Amino acid sequence: MFCYNCGAQLDSTDTCPNCEADVRVIKKIQAVSNRLYNDGLAKAKVRNLSGAIDDLKLSLRYNKMNMDARNLLGLVYFEMGEAVDALSEWVISKSLIPDDNPASEYLRKIQSNNVYLEKLNQTIKKFNQTLLYCRQGNEDLAVIQLKKVVSENPKLVKGQQLLALLYIKEEKYDLAKKCLKAAAKVDKNNITTMTYLQECSEHLKDGGKGSGKEKGDKDTVTYESGNDIIIRPRRFKDNTTLMSVVNILVGAAIGIAVVCFLVIRSPSAGPE
C-alpha cells in the first residue's frame, strides 16, 4: 500500500513514514476495495461471472490502482466472450502499473495470435451488424447473423441472450431455451438469462410435450400423447347430425325426381 501524497510504501501506522500525511482514510478505502475484490474472486470461482463483474467494478471505483481487481475483471470479461472489454482492462492495468504486472503476459499471448485477433475482429463486426439489423427491424437477418456469431464465439453470453430473445419473439421457445442453457454454462445466476429461461419454461409447460394441452399454429392444434402426435383443425366442429339430415333430404329429393320421371314417361292406358 502506497501513500497518496508522496507514493512511499506505508507501514502499519496511521501516517506516512516519509511525508507524515494522515493515511487513515486511504487505508479504509483500500480495505473496502480489497474486500470487494475478494467477493468478486469468490463469485468468479463458482461461475457467477456477472456478479463478479459488479463487485470488481465497485472495487475499482474505490481504488483504480487495484491491479488484482482490474486483471481479474479482464479475465472475467474474456471468459464471457467479451474480449474487447478484457483487452481494455489489461491495457489500463499495464499503463497504471507497468512493472511485474500479469496483464503484460495476457496481452502478449493475445497479440501474438494473429488468427485469433482476425477471428475476434470478424466476430465483433458481425455482432455490431446484428444490433443494426435489430434496430432496423430486420429480425430474420439478425437471427442468421447471430447464429454465426455464437457458433464462432459460443461463450458470448450477450450474443446467446439476444438470439434467445429473438427466438422468444418468434415463439420458438425450445430454440431459445437451448441458447439460454449455453449462456448459463458460462455465467450461472445471470439475472437476464434466468428471466428468459423462466418465460420459456412457462410457455413450454403450457403447450409442451407431454402436457396434454394444445399447441400449434393458428389453423391447427397439435396434441402429443406419448409417442403419438394428433393434428386437427383448431375450429373443429362435429357436423355428423347435420350431414345425416342433409343426406336424407338429398336422397328424398332424388327419389321424388325419379318417380316423377317414370310417371311422365309411362304410356297412358286406352279403351280396348
SULDABEL-V157857 format. One line per field, one symbol per residue. phi: phi as a letter, one per 40 degrees, with the letter a starting at -180 (. if undefined). psi: psi as a letter, one per 40 degrees, with the letter a starting at -180 (. if undefined). burial: 1 if it has 16 or more other C-alpha atoms within 10 Angstrom, else 0. A space follows every 10 residues. Layout:
# SULDABEL-V157857
phi: ???
psi: ???
burial: ???
This chain:
# SULDABEL-V157857
phi: .bcccbgccc bcccbcccbg ccbccccccc cccccccccc cccccbgccc ccccccccdc ccaccccccc ccdcccdccc gbcccccccc ccdcccbccf bdcccdcccc ccbccccccc cccccccccc ccdcccgccc cccccccccc ccbccccccc cccccccccc gccccccccc ccccccbcgc cccccccccc ccccccbccg cgbcahcccb bbbbbgccbb baccbcbcbc cccccccccc cccccccccc cccccccccb cc
psi: hihedeeihi aeieihedef iheddddddd dddddddddd dddddefgdd dddddddddd ddgeegdddd ddddddddde egdddddddd ddddddgdhf hddddddddd degddddddd dddddddddd dddddeegdd dddddddddd ddgeegdddd ddddddddde fgdddddddd ddddddgifh dddddddddd ddddddfahe deiiiaadei hhhhhbehhh hiidfhihfd dddddddddd dddddddddd ddddeiiihi i.
burial: 0010000001 0000010000 0010011011 0111011111 1011001111 1110111111 0111111111 1111111111 1110111011 1111000000 1011011000 0000000001 0011011011 1011000010 0110111011 0011111111 1111111100 0111011011 1111011111 0011011001 0011001110 0001100000 1111000000 0000000000 0000000000 0000000000 0000000000 00
